[in-house]
Amino acid sequence: YEQRERKNKEMEKKWEEKRRKFKKSKKNKKKHKDQKYYRHNHNHHHRGRQRHRDMQYSRRYTSSDSATSGSSSTTSDSSDSSSSSYDYKRWAKKKALKLERERAKLIAQWKEEARLEAEAIRREEEARRWYNRFGRWTKAELQIFTEKFKKFLSKTETFISNLPLTIGAVALAIVTLGVVWFKFAEENIDSCEPVHFHSPQCTFPEFPGCFDCDLDNKWYKIAVNFHYVCSTLSGILAISFFAKILLARRVVIDEMSSPTTSSPAGLICMTMVCVFAGRGWVGQVLVSLAATMHLCLVIWYIYMALAYHILPEPSWYPNTVGVGLSAVKTWLYYPLPGHFLMAISLSLNFFFFPISLIRVALNNKISAPVCWIQMSAPSISLYALTIMAQPSFQEDHPDVTKFQQVHRMVYLPCMHFLFILCLTGFCSSVQSLWTRWDNFKKKEFSPAHAAFCFPTLAHANAVQAYRGAIDAFSDIRPGSPFKILIYTYWVLILVGGTITTVIITAKFFYCLPTWTQINVDDEVEPPAPSETLIADVITTGETLRQNFVSPAVLQANETGVLVRDGRGRYVRTRKLTAIGFEPMMSWSEMAEERDALLDWVEKNPARRRKRTLSVPGIDFINNYKYGDFGTNNQGVYDDVETGPGGRFRRRAQTSEGHSRQVKSSVFY
């Protein structure tokens, strides 16, 4: 600032010097002007005297007009000279004023610049103080954290919205893993003694059977804690599905509109009842809700199967026979509804299992993951039947003579029969995987591989339940070859199922981010279900033995799955590696299977039916304002106007052999 002041003073001195020079030059100009004026007047008077003499000499010769003319010329020259002098003074004065204003303006500008520079220096010094540096650092870090948090929320929302339904298979496998190893520990710890379920000595109420154990035993503590960890992890996975319903209910409803994509849905209900059973009144409410949802799912899935004219196969079991697992946990709180659900599970198993067994043996077009689920139906039914082995009375020392007689006559033969079905289902699963291994090993790892986890552990749980029934009601002595054989078989299945579950679960979680974060910008959107070639033959139906893939599976492969991209749009894509328990087909495989189906339809035209069920659908126009959803099997495509974020995306239309432009809407 002092330098600026010194500079201003120097500039003022220079201006003063210039001003003095200007005034001096002005005086010189005035002096020069006066000299010029004097010379002009002198010459003028000289000429006047000469003219006067001339006039004197020539008066006699010059007329009076000549004299008058000379006098007027002199007056005109004098007036012109005075006028030019006045204009010059006026111009000089204006120029001086202008220069003075410019000088004042420059001085004011310099002063303002000096003030701003001093203010900047002051602010810089203030900003260098520690508390201001800390504030700026805090603000910058907060902005960075806010941006990262927003990106994290966006990715989390997309991750949850695109979770595959087969995550329920992983969740059920994990919680079952905790149960079977907990029961293994109870059986092999010397301090644990078997008691009936309603006994006060029952330490941890977990089917099958119950034990009175020493809570301070080290191995018992490890088994209980492992059970808690598995239940907690499975509960988180089950809750993530309900978060998906809240964030992307349209994706969930789209998955529930096809028997192919909705086949794993029942596993979520089975996981919930296993996790929350025995957790107080909260567990009672959640178990009741999950069992009710599973019963509704049974009705809905059977309706879809009738509408699509498809026959039973192993992928039906989670949504139908799997209600037996809900029956066991519901029985803890409400015995009568538990028995009702158990009866439904047993009935569906006896009706679906023989047909499915024949189809898996004769139909090589059913995929290997679906066939592996074959062993789960009789296993869950056998496990559900164990509630009949628990007495309804709650005395400490009841008279169980009649109870034992009835169960030896009825319950034990049923358990023998169901165990034979379990072994049959296990052999069918192994045989189907063996015959399909050459084609299946070429498939990349997909969410459908989760189908190899829960059936194996469910089978191990059923073997344990059968062993409990033999120990309680059979006359076979301990240590007999039969019991040793059953125990060895149980341990082998338990260890094999555990290894399989750990490997597949670890790989499942490793691949999960790539399955949920999908880039569909470079893909032509698959056609709507109603625009596929399969749409006209979707209700063709199935046979016990067929050389083509199910029309429902083909249509699901051709139309892809509905996902939510990073911008919040709902779009269809075939970039996922599986739909439900079915691995995604390549375009060549799909074209080959579609041609086989069309050839079969041409040779075996469908009969006209007067009364048939329509293909399931939900009206999104009237209820949710999302356009037609599933009406006449049209899927989620609509012609409603999009919001500001909508954009055009090409969509294939295989029924007409060309593509057309459709708008992808953004729903928040």
C-alpha positions as CSV (number, residue, x, y, z in Angstrom):
1,Y,0.0,0.0,0.0
2,E,2.8,2.4,0.8
3,Q,4.4,1.6,-2.5
4,R,1.1,2.4,-4.2
5,E,1.0,5.7,-2.4
6,R,4.5,6.7,-3.4
7,K,3.6,5.8,-6.9
8,N,0.6,8.0,-6.8
9,K,2.6,10.9,-5.5
10,E,5.2,10.5,-8.2
11,M,2.4,10.4,-10.8
12,E,0.9,13.6,-9.3
13,K,4.3,15.3,-9.5
14,K,4.6,14.3,-13.2
15,W,1.1,15.7,-13.8
16,E,2.0,18.9,-12.2
17,E,5.2,19.2,-14.3
18,K,3.2,18.4,-17.4
19,R,0.6,21.1,-16.4
20,R,3.3,23.7,-15.9
21,K,4.8,22.8,-19.3
22,F,1.3,23.1,-20.7
23,K,0.7,26.5,-19.2
24,K,4.1,27.7,-20.4
25,S,3.4,26.4,-23.9
26,K,0.1,28.2,-23.7
27,K,1.8,31.5,-22.8
28,N,4.3,31.0,-25.7
29,K,1.4,30.3,-28.0
30,K,-0.3,33.6,-26.9
31,K,2.9,35.5,-27.3
32,H,3.4,34.1,-30.7
33,K,-0.1,34.9,-31.5
34,D,0.3,38.5,-30.3
35,Q,3.5,38.9,-32.4
36,K,1.6,37.5,-35.4
37,Y,-1.3,39.8,-34.7
38,Y,1.2,42.8,-34.5
39,R,2.8,41.9,-37.8
40,H,-0.6,41.5,-39.3
41,N,-1.7,44.9,-38.1
42,H,1.6,46.5,-39.0
43,N,1.4,45.2,-42.5
44,H,-2.2,46.1,-42.6
45,H,-1.5,49.8,-41.6
46,H,1.4,49.9,-43.9
47,R,-0.8,48.9,-46.7
48,G,-3.3,51.4,-45.5
49,R,-0.9,54.3,-45.6
50,Q,0.3,53.2,-49.0
51,R,-3.3,53.0,-50.1
52,H,-4.0,56.4,-48.5
53,R,-1.1,57.9,-50.5
54,D,-2.3,56.1,-53.6
55,M,-5.7,57.5,-52.9
56,Q,-4.3,60.9,-52.4
57,Y,-2.4,60.6,-55.7
58,S,-5.3,59.0,-57.5
59,R,-8.3,60.7,-55.9
60,R,-8.8,62.6,-59.0
61,Y,-8.8,59.4,-60.9
62,T,-10.7,57.0,-58.4
63,S,-14.3,57.2,-57.9
64,S,-16.0,57.3,-54.5
65,D,-17.0,53.7,-54.9
66,S,-13.4,52.5,-54.7
67,A,-12.8,54.3,-51.4
68,T,-16.0,52.7,-49.9
69,S,-14.9,49.2,-51.0
70,G,-11.4,49.5,-49.4
71,S,-12.9,50.6,-46.0
72,S,-15.3,47.5,-45.8
73,S,-12.5,45.1,-46.6
74,T,-10.4,46.3,-43.7
75,T,-13.4,45.9,-41.3
76,S,-14.0,42.3,-42.5
77,D,-10.3,41.2,-41.9
78,S,-10.3,42.6,-38.4
79,S,-13.6,40.7,-37.3
80,D,-12.3,37.4,-38.7
81,S,-9.1,37.6,-36.7
82,S,-10.9,38.3,-33.4
83,S,-13.4,35.4,-34.0
84,S,-10.6,32.8,-34.6
85,S,-8.8,33.9,-31.4
86,Y,-12.0,33.3,-29.3
87,D,-12.6,29.8,-30.7
88,Y,-9.0,28.8,-30.0
89,K,-9.3,29.9,-26.3
90,R,-12.5,27.9,-26.0
91,W,-11.0,24.8,-27.5
92,A,-7.9,25.0,-25.2
93,K,-10.1,25.4,-22.2
94,K,-12.2,22.3,-23.1
95,K,-9.1,20.2,-23.7
96,A,-7.7,21.2,-20.3
97,L,-10.9,20.2,-18.6
98,K,-10.9,16.9,-20.4
99,L,-7.4,16.1,-19.4
100,E,-8.2,17.1,-15.8
101,R,-11.1,14.7,-15.7
102,E,-9.1,11.8,-17.2
103,R,-6.4,12.5,-14.6
104,A,-8.9,12.4,-11.8
105,K,-10.4,9.2,-13.3
106,L,-7.0,7.5,-13.5
107,I,-6.2,8.5,-9.9
108,A,-9.5,7.1,-8.7
109,Q,-8.9,3.9,-10.6
110,W,-5.4,3.5,-9.1
111,K,-6.7,4.1,-5.7
112,E,-9.4,1.5,-6.2
113,E,-6.8,-1.0,-7.5
114,A,-4.6,-0.3,-4.5
115,R,-7.6,-0.8,-2.1
116,L,-8.5,-4.1,-3.8
117,E,-4.9,-5.2,-3.7
118,A,-4.7,-4.4,0.0
119,E,-8.0,-6.2,0.6
120,A,-6.7,-9.3,-1.2
121,I,-3.5,-9.2,0.8
122,R,-5.6,-8.9,4.0
123,R,-7.9,-11.8,2.9
124,E,-4.9,-14.0,2.0
125,E,-3.3,-13.3,5.4
126,E,-6.6,-14.1,7.1
127,A,-7.0,-17.3,5.0
128,R,-3.6,-18.5,6.1
129,R,-4.7,-18.6,9.7
130,W,-5.1,-22.2,11.0
131,Y,-8.8,-22.1,11.8
132,N,-9.6,-20.9,8.2
133,R,-7.4,-23.6,6.7
134,F,-9.2,-26.2,8.8
135,G,-12.6,-24.9,7.8
136,R,-11.7,-25.0,4.1
137,W,-10.3,-28.6,4.5
138,T,-13.4,-29.7,6.3
139,K,-15.7,-28.2,3.6
140,A,-13.7,-29.8,0.8
141,E,-13.7,-33.2,2.5
142,L,-17.4,-32.9,3.2
143,Q,-18.1,-32.2,-0.5
144,I,-16.0,-35.2,-1.5
145,F,-17.7,-37.4,1.0
146,T,-21.2,-36.1,-0.1
147,E,-20.4,-37.0,-3.8
148,K,-19.1,-40.4,-2.8
149,F,-22.1,-41.0,-0.6
150,K,-24.5,-40.1,-3.4
151,K,-22.7,-42.5,-5.8
152,F,-22.7,-45.2,-3.1
153,L,-26.5,-44.7,-2.6
154,S,-27.1,-44.9,-6.4
155,K,-25.0,-48.0,-6.8
156,T,-26.7,-49.6,-3.7
157,E,-30.1,-48.9,-5.1
158,T,-29.2,-50.4,-8.4
159,F,-27.6,-53.4,-6.6
160,I,-30.7,-54.1,-4.5
161,S,-33.1,-53.5,-7.4
162,N,-31.3,-56.1,-9.6
163,L,-30.8,-58.8,-7.0
164,P,-31.6,-62.2,-8.6
165,L,-34.4,-64.2,-6.9
166,T,-32.0,-67.1,-6.6
167,I,-30.4,-65.2,-3.7
168,G,-33.2,-66.9,-1.7
169,A,-31.6,-70.3,-2.5
170,V,-28.3,-69.1,-1.0
171,A,-30.0,-67.7,2.0
172,L,-32.0,-70.9,2.7
173,A,-28.8,-73.0,2.2
174,I,-26.9,-70.9,4.7
175,V,-29.6,-71.1,7.4
176,T,-30.0,-74.8,6.8
177,L,-26.3,-75.2,7.1
178,G,-26.5,-73.7,10.6
179,V,-29.4,-76.0,11.6
180,V,-27.9,-79.3,10.4
181,W,-24.5,-78.7,12.0
182,F,-26.2,-77.6,15.2
183,K,-28.2,-80.9,15.3
184,F,-25.0,-82.8,14.5
185,A,-23.4,-81.2,17.5
186,E,-26.4,-82.0,19.8
187,E,-26.3,-85.6,18.7
188,N,-22.6,-86.1,19.2
189,I,-22.1,-84.1,22.5
190,D,-22.2,-86.5,25.4
191,S,-23.9,-83.9,27.7
192,C,-27.0,-83.6,25.4
193,E,-30.0,-85.8,26.1
194,P,-33.1,-86.0,23.7
195,V,-36.4,-84.7,25.1
196,H,-39.7,-83.9,23.5
197,F,-40.3,-80.5,22.0
198,H,-42.7,-79.1,24.7
199,S,-40.5,-80.2,27.6
200,P,-39.0,-77.4,29.8
201,Q,-35.7,-79.2,29.4
202,C,-35.6,-78.4,25.7
203,T,-32.6,-76.0,25.5
204,F,-32.9,-74.8,21.9
205,P,-36.2,-75.5,20.1
206,E,-35.0,-76.5,16.7
207,F,-36.4,-79.3,14.5
208,P,-35.9,-82.2,14.1
209,G,-36.0,-83.2,17.7
210,C,-34.9,-81.4,20.8
211,F,-32.1,-81.9,23.4
212,D,-31.3,-81.0,26.9
213,C,-27.6,-79.8,26.7
214,D,-25.0,-78.3,29.0
215,L,-24.8,-74.7,28.1
216,D,-21.3,-74.4,29.3
217,N,-19.9,-77.0,27.0
218,K,-17.4,-75.5,24.6
219,W,-18.5,-77.4,21.5
220,Y,-22.1,-76.6,22.2
221,K,-21.3,-72.9,22.4
222,I,-19.5,-73.1,19.1
223,A,-22.4,-74.9,17.4
224,V,-25.0,-72.3,18.8
225,N,-22.9,-69.3,17.8
226,F,-22.4,-70.8,14.3
227,H,-26.2,-71.3,14.1
228,Y,-26.7,-67.6,15.1
229,V,-24.2,-66.4,12.5
230,C,-25.9,-68.4,9.7
231,S,-29.3,-67.2,10.8
232,T,-28.2,-63.6,10.9
233,L,-26.6,-63.7,7.4
234,S,-29.7,-65.4,5.9
235,G,-31.9,-62.9,7.6
236,I,-30.0,-60.0,6.0
237,L,-30.4,-61.7,2.5
238,A,-34.1,-62.2,3.1
239,I,-34.6,-58.6,4.2
240,S,-32.7,-57.4,1.0
241,F,-35.5,-59.0,-1.0
242,F,-38.1,-56.9,0.7
243,A,-35.9,-53.8,0.2
244,K,-36.0,-54.8,-3.5
245,I,-39.8,-54.7,-3.4
246,L,-39.7,-51.2,-2.0
247,L,-37.1,-49.8,-4.4
248,A,-38.1,-51.7,-7.6
249,R,-41.5,-53.3,-7.2
250,R,-41.9,-53.2,-10.9
251,V,-39.0,-55.6,-11.3
252,V,-40.4,-57.9,-8.7
253,I,-43.9,-58.0,-10.3
254,D,-42.3,-58.7,-13.7
255,E,-40.5,-61.6,-12.2
256,M,-43.6,-62.9,-10.6
257,S,-45.5,-62.8,-13.9
258,S,-43.8,-65.9,-15.4
259,P,-43.5,-69.4,-14.0
260,T,-39.8,-69.5,-15.2
261,T,-38.6,-66.3,-13.4
262,S,-40.8,-66.7,-10.3
263,S,-39.7,-70.3,-9.4
264,P,-37.2,-69.3,-6.7
265,A,-39.6,-66.9,-4.9
266,G,-40.8,-69.5,-2.4
267,L,-37.3,-69.8,-1.0
268,I,-37.5,-66.3,0.5
269,C,-40.5,-67.4,2.6
270,M,-38.8,-70.6,3.6
271,T,-35.7,-68.6,4.7
272,M,-37.8,-66.2,6.8
273,V,-39.6,-68.8,8.8
274,C,-36.3,-70.6,9.5
275,V,-34.6,-67.4,10.6
276,F,-37.3,-65.8,12.7
277,A,-38.9,-68.8,14.3
278,G,-38.5,-68.7,18.1
279,R,-37.6,-65.0,18.2
280,G,-40.4,-63.9,20.5
281,W,-43.6,-62.0,19.4
282,V,-41.7,-60.4,16.5
283,G,-40.7,-63.8,15.2
284,Q,-44.3,-65.0,15.7
285,V,-45.6,-62.1,13.5
286,L,-43.0,-62.6,10.8
287,V,-43.4,-66.3,10.7
288,S,-47.1,-66.0,10.3
289,L,-46.7,-63.4,7.6
290,A,-44.2,-65.5,5.7
291,A,-46.4,-68.6,5.9
292,T,-49.3,-66.7,4.6
293,M,-47.3,-65.3,1.8
294,H,-46.1,-68.8,0.9
295,L,-49.7,-70.1,0.9
296,C,-50.7,-67.3,-1.5
297,L,-47.6,-68.1,-3.6
298,V,-48.8,-71.7,-3.9
299,I,-52.1,-70.6,-5.2
300,W,-50.6,-68.1,-7.6
301,Y,-48.0,-70.5,-9.0
302,I,-50.5,-73.3,-9.6
303,Y,-52.7,-70.8,-11.4
304,M,-49.8,-69.7,-13.7
305,A,-49.0,-73.3,-14.4
306,L,-52.5,-74.0,-15.5
307,A,-52.6,-70.8,-17.6
308,Y,-49.3,-71.7,-19.4
309,H,-50.4,-75.4,-19.7
310,I,-47.1,-76.7,-18.3
311,L,-46.4,-79.9,-16.4
312,P,-44.8,-80.4,-13.0
313,E,-41.0,-80.3,-12.9
314,P,-38.5,-79.8,-10.0
315,S,-38.5,-76.0,-10.3
316,W,-42.1,-76.0,-9.0
317,Y,-41.1,-77.3,-5.6
318,P,-39.9,-74.1,-3.8
319,N,-43.2,-72.4,-4.5
320,T,-45.5,-75.5,-3.8
321,V,-44.1,-78.4,-1.8
322,G,-41.8,-76.0,0.0
323,V,-44.7,-74.8,2.1
324,G,-44.0,-77.8,4.3
325,L,-41.1,-75.9,5.8
326,S,-43.4,-73.0,6.7
327,A,-45.7,-75.6,8.2
328,V,-43.1,-76.8,10.7
329,K,-42.3,-73.2,11.9
330,T,-46.0,-72.2,12.0
331,W,-46.7,-75.2,14.2
332,L,-44.6,-73.7,16.9
333,Y,-47.2,-71.0,17.4
334,Y,-50.4,-72.3,15.8
335,P,-50.6,-76.2,15.7
336,L,-53.7,-76.4,13.6
337,P,-52.6,-74.1,10.7
338,G,-49.2,-75.9,10.9
339,H,-50.9,-79.2,10.3
340,F,-53.0,-77.7,7.5
341,L,-49.9,-76.5,5.7
342,M,-48.2,-79.9,6.3
343,A,-51.2,-81.6,4.6
344,I,-50.9,-79.3,1.6
345,S,-47.2,-80.0,1.3
346,L,-47.6,-83.8,1.5
347,S,-50.5,-83.7,-1.0
348,L,-48.6,-81.6,-3.6
349,N,-45.5,-83.8,-3.1
350,F,-47.5,-87.0,-3.8
351,F,-49.1,-85.4,-6.9
352,F,-46.1,-83.6,-8.4
353,F,-43.2,-85.8,-7.6
354,P,-44.1,-88.9,-9.8
355,I,-44.8,-86.7,-12.8
356,S,-41.6,-84.7,-12.3
357,L,-39.6,-87.9,-11.8
358,I,-40.8,-89.3,-15.1
359,R,-40.2,-86.0,-17.0
360,V,-36.7,-85.6,-15.6
361,A,-35.8,-89.2,-16.7
362,L,-37.3,-88.9,-20.2
363,N,-36.9,-85.2,-21.0
364,N,-33.3,-84.1,-21.5
365,K,-34.3,-80.5,-22.3
366,I,-34.8,-79.7,-18.6
367,S,-31.7,-78.0,-17.4
368,A,-29.3,-79.5,-14.9
369,P,-29.9,-77.0,-12.0
370,V,-33.6,-77.6,-12.3
371,C,-33.2,-81.3,-12.2
372,W,-31.0,-81.1,-9.1
373,I,-33.9,-79.7,-7.1
374,Q,-35.7,-83.0,-7.5
375,M,-34.5,-84.3,-4.2
376,S,-35.9,-81.4,-2.3
377,A,-39.6,-82.2,-2.5
378,P,-39.7,-85.5,-0.6
379,S,-37.0,-84.2,1.8
380,I,-39.2,-81.2,2.8
381,S,-42.3,-83.3,3.1
382,L,-40.5,-85.8,5.4
383,Y,-39.2,-82.9,7.4
384,A,-42.7,-81.4,7.7
385,L,-44.1,-84.7,8.9
386,T,-41.8,-84.6,11.9
387,I,-44.3,-82.3,13.7
388,M,-46.6,-85.3,14.0
389,A,-44.0,-87.0,16.2
390,Q,-44.2,-84.2,18.8
391,P,-46.9,-84.6,21.4
392,S,-49.3,-81.8,21.9
393,F,-49.3,-82.2,25.8
394,Q,-46.8,-80.2,27.8
395,E,-46.4,-82.4,31.0
396,D,-42.9,-83.2,32.2
397,H,-43.4,-86.9,32.4
398,P,-46.5,-87.8,30.2
399,D,-47.8,-91.3,29.6
400,V,-46.6,-91.9,26.1
401,T,-47.6,-95.6,25.8
402,K,-50.6,-95.0,23.5
403,F,-48.7,-92.2,21.7
404,Q,-45.9,-94.6,20.9
405,Q,-48.3,-97.3,19.7
406,V,-50.1,-95.0,17.3
407,H,-46.9,-93.6,15.9
408,R,-45.4,-97.1,15.4
409,M,-48.5,-98.1,13.4
410,V,-48.9,-94.9,11.3
411,Y,-46.1,-92.4,11.6
412,L,-43.1,-94.7,11.3
413,P,-44.4,-96.4,8.0
414,C,-45.0,-93.0,6.5
415,M,-41.5,-92.0,7.4
416,H,-40.1,-95.1,5.8
417,F,-42.1,-94.4,2.6
418,L,-41.0,-90.8,2.5
419,F,-37.4,-91.8,3.1
420,I,-37.6,-94.1,0.1
421,L,-38.9,-91.2,-1.9
422,C,-36.0,-89.1,-0.6
423,L,-33.5,-91.7,-1.8
424,T,-35.3,-91.9,-5.2
425,G,-35.2,-88.1,-5.6
426,F,-31.5,-88.1,-4.7
427,C,-30.8,-90.8,-7.3
428,S,-32.8,-88.9,-9.9
429,S,-30.9,-85.7,-9.2
430,V,-27.5,-87.4,-9.5
431,Q,-28.6,-89.3,-12.7
432,S,-29.9,-86.1,-14.3
433,L,-26.7,-84.2,-13.6
434,W,-24.6,-87.1,-15.0
435,T,-26.5,-87.2,-18.3
436,R,-26.5,-83.4,-18.7
437,W,-22.9,-82.7,-17.5
438,D,-21.4,-82.4,-21.0
439,N,-23.7,-79.5,-21.9
440,F,-23.9,-78.0,-18.4
441,K,-20.1,-77.7,-17.9
442,K,-20.0,-75.4,-21.0
443,K,-22.2,-72.9,-19.2
444,E,-20.6,-70.0,-17.3
445,F,-21.3,-69.6,-13.6
446,S,-24.7,-68.0,-13.1
447,P,-27.3,-67.4,-10.4
448,A,-28.9,-70.7,-11.4
449,H,-26.0,-72.5,-9.8
450,A,-27.4,-71.7,-6.4
451,A,-29.9,-74.5,-7.1
452,F,-27.1,-77.0,-6.1
453,C,-26.9,-75.7,-2.5
454,F,-30.3,-75.9,-0.6
455,P,-31.6,-79.3,-2.0
456,T,-28.5,-81.2,-0.7
457,L,-28.7,-79.7,2.8
458,A,-32.5,-80.2,2.8
459,H,-31.8,-83.8,2.0
460,A,-29.3,-84.0,4.9
461,N,-31.9,-82.5,7.2
462,A,-34.5,-85.0,6.1
463,V,-32.1,-87.9,6.8
464,Q,-31.5,-86.5,10.3
465,A,-35.3,-86.3,10.8
466,Y,-35.7,-89.9,9.7
467,R,-32.9,-91.0,12.0
468,G,-34.7,-89.2,14.9
469,A,-38.0,-91.1,14.0
470,I,-36.2,-94.5,14.0
471,D,-34.5,-93.7,17.4
472,A,-37.8,-92.7,18.9
473,F,-40.3,-95.3,17.6
474,S,-38.3,-98.2,16.0
475,D,-37.2,-101.4,17.7
476,I,-33.9,-101.3,15.9
477,R,-31.1,-101.5,18.4
478,P,-28.3,-98.8,18.5
479,G,-25.1,-99.9,16.7
480,S,-27.0,-102.1,14.2
481,P,-25.7,-102.1,10.6
482,F,-28.8,-100.3,9.4
483,K,-28.3,-97.4,11.8
484,I,-24.6,-97.2,11.1
485,L,-25.3,-97.1,7.4
486,I,-27.9,-94.4,7.8
487,Y,-25.5,-92.4,10.0
488,T,-22.7,-92.7,7.5
489,Y,-24.9,-91.7,4.6
490,W,-26.1,-88.7,6.7
491,V,-22.5,-87.5,7.4
492,L,-21.5,-87.9,3.8
493,I,-24.4,-85.9,2.5
494,L,-23.8,-83.3,5.3
495,V,-20.1,-82.9,4.4
496,G,-20.7,-82.9,0.7
497,G,-23.5,-80.4,0.9
498,T,-21.5,-78.1,3.2
499,I,-18.5,-78.1,0.7
500,T,-20.8,-77.5,-2.2
501,T,-22.6,-74.7,-0.4
502,V,-19.4,-72.9,0.7
503,I,-17.9,-73.0,-2.8
504,I,-21.0,-71.9,-4.7
505,T,-22.0,-69.3,-2.1
506,A,-18.5,-67.7,-2.1
507,K,-18.5,-67.6,-5.9
508,F,-22.1,-66.3,-5.9
509,F,-21.2,-63.3,-3.8
510,Y,-18.1,-62.7,-5.8
511,C,-20.1,-62.5,-9.1
512,L,-23.0,-60.7,-7.6
513,P,-21.8,-57.1,-8.4
514,T,-21.4,-58.0,-12.1
515,W,-24.9,-59.4,-12.2
516,T,-26.5,-56.3,-10.6
517,Q,-24.5,-53.5,-12.3
518,I,-25.5,-54.0,-15.9
519,N,-24.6,-51.7,-18.9
520,V,-27.3,-52.0,-21.5
521,D,-26.4,-49.0,-23.7
522,D,-24.8,-51.2,-26.4
523,E,-27.6,-53.7,-26.5
524,V,-30.8,-53.8,-28.6
525,E,-33.6,-54.3,-26.1
526,P,-35.3,-57.7,-26.3
527,P,-38.8,-57.8,-27.6
528,A,-41.9,-57.6,-25.5
529,P,-43.4,-61.0,-24.6
530,S,-46.4,-60.4,-26.9
531,E,-44.0,-59.6,-29.8
532,T,-42.0,-62.8,-29.7
533,L,-42.5,-65.7,-32.0
534,I,-43.4,-67.9,-29.0
535,A,-46.3,-65.6,-28.1
536,D,-48.6,-67.4,-30.5
537,V,-47.7,-70.9,-29.2
538,I,-47.2,-70.0,-25.5
539,T,-50.1,-72.1,-24.5
540,T,-49.1,-75.1,-26.5
541,G,-48.4,-77.1,-23.4
542,E,-45.9,-79.8,-22.5
543,T,-45.8,-83.6,-22.6
544,L,-44.0,-86.2,-20.4
545,R,-41.5,-86.8,-23.1
546,Q,-40.7,-84.0,-25.6
547,N,-37.8,-83.0,-27.8
548,F,-38.2,-79.2,-27.3
549,V,-37.7,-76.8,-24.4
550,S,-40.8,-75.6,-22.6
551,P,-42.5,-72.6,-24.4
552,A,-42.5,-70.6,-21.1
553,V,-38.7,-71.1,-20.8
554,L,-38.2,-70.1,-24.5
555,Q,-40.3,-67.0,-24.1
556,A,-38.4,-66.0,-21.0
557,N,-35.1,-66.4,-22.8
558,E,-36.2,-64.4,-25.8
559,T,-37.7,-61.5,-23.8
560,G,-35.0,-61.3,-21.2
561,V,-35.3,-59.9,-17.7
562,L,-36.4,-56.5,-16.5
563,V,-33.6,-54.6,-14.7
564,R,-32.9,-51.1,-13.4
565,D,-29.9,-49.3,-14.9
566,G,-27.7,-46.7,-13.2
567,R,-30.0,-43.9,-14.4
568,G,-33.1,-45.3,-12.8
569,R,-34.7,-46.6,-16.0
570,Y,-36.5,-49.9,-16.3
571,V,-35.1,-51.8,-19.3
572,R,-35.0,-55.4,-20.5
573,T,-31.8,-57.2,-21.2
574,R,-30.4,-60.6,-22.0
575,K,-27.0,-59.8,-20.5
576,L,-27.8,-61.8,-17.3
577,T,-26.6,-65.4,-17.3
578,A,-29.7,-67.0,-15.9
579,I,-33.5,-66.5,-15.6
580,G,-34.7,-68.1,-12.4
581,F,-33.1,-71.6,-12.2
582,E,-32.6,-71.7,-16.0
583,P,-29.3,-70.7,-17.5
584,M,-29.6,-68.2,-20.3
585,M,-29.6,-69.7,-23.8
586,S,-27.4,-68.3,-26.5
587,W,-29.1,-66.9,-29.7
588,S,-28.2,-70.0,-31.6
589,E,-29.5,-72.4,-29.0
590,M,-32.7,-70.4,-28.7
591,A,-33.2,-70.4,-32.4
592,E,-32.7,-74.1,-32.6
593,E,-35.1,-74.9,-29.8
594,R,-37.7,-72.5,-31.2
595,D,-37.6,-74.2,-34.5
596,A,-38.0,-77.6,-32.8
597,L,-41.0,-76.2,-30.9
598,L,-42.6,-74.7,-34.0
599,D,-42.1,-78.0,-35.9
600,W,-43.8,-79.9,-33.1
601,V,-46.7,-77.4,-33.1
602,E,-47.1,-77.8,-36.8
603,K,-47.3,-81.5,-36.6
604,N,-49.5,-81.5,-33.5
605,P,-51.9,-78.6,-33.7
606,A,-53.6,-77.7,-30.5
607,R,-57.2,-78.5,-30.0
608,R,-59.7,-75.7,-29.6
609,R,-60.8,-75.2,-26.1
610,K,-64.0,-73.5,-25.2
611,R,-63.0,-72.6,-21.7
612,T,-59.4,-71.8,-20.9
613,L,-57.5,-69.7,-18.4
614,S,-56.0,-66.5,-19.7
615,V,-52.3,-65.9,-19.4
616,P,-51.8,-64.2,-16.1
617,G,-51.3,-60.4,-16.0
618,I,-51.8,-57.3,-13.9
619,D,-53.4,-54.1,-15.2
620,F,-50.9,-51.3,-14.5
621,I,-52.9,-48.7,-16.4
622,N,-55.7,-48.5,-13.9
623,N,-53.9,-49.4,-10.7
624,Y,-50.4,-48.0,-11.1
625,K,-50.4,-45.8,-14.2
626,Y,-47.5,-47.8,-15.7
627,G,-49.2,-49.0,-18.8
628,D,-50.1,-52.6,-19.7
629,F,-48.3,-55.1,-17.5
630,G,-48.8,-58.7,-18.4
631,T,-52.3,-58.1,-19.9
632,N,-52.7,-60.7,-22.6
633,N,-49.0,-61.6,-21.9
634,Q,-47.8,-58.1,-23.1
635,G,-45.2,-57.7,-20.3
636,V,-44.2,-54.3,-19.0
637,Y,-44.0,-52.4,-22.2
638,D,-46.3,-49.4,-22.5
639,D,-46.9,-46.3,-24.7
640,V,-47.3,-43.8,-21.9
641,E,-45.3,-40.6,-22.1
642,T,-41.9,-40.6,-20.4
643,G,-40.6,-38.1,-17.9
644,P,-37.7,-35.7,-18.5
645,G,-35.2,-38.6,-18.2
646,G,-36.9,-40.8,-20.8
647,R,-35.0,-41.6,-23.9
648,F,-35.4,-43.8,-27.0
649,R,-33.9,-47.3,-27.1
650,R,-34.1,-49.7,-29.9
651,R,-36.1,-52.9,-29.2
652,A,-36.2,-56.0,-31.2
653,Q,-39.5,-57.4,-32.5
654,T,-38.9,-60.9,-33.6
655,S,-42.5,-61.6,-34.5
656,E,-42.3,-59.2,-37.5
657,G,-38.6,-59.6,-38.2
658,H,-37.6,-56.0,-37.6
659,S,-36.9,-53.5,-34.9
660,R,-38.7,-50.4,-33.8
661,Q,-38.1,-47.5,-31.5
662,V,-39.7,-47.5,-28.0
663,K,-39.4,-45.1,-25.1
664,S,-37.9,-46.3,-21.9
665,S,-39.6,-44.5,-19.0
666,V,-38.0,-43.4,-15.8
667,F,-40.0,-44.2,-12.6
668,Y,-38.8,-42.8,-9.3
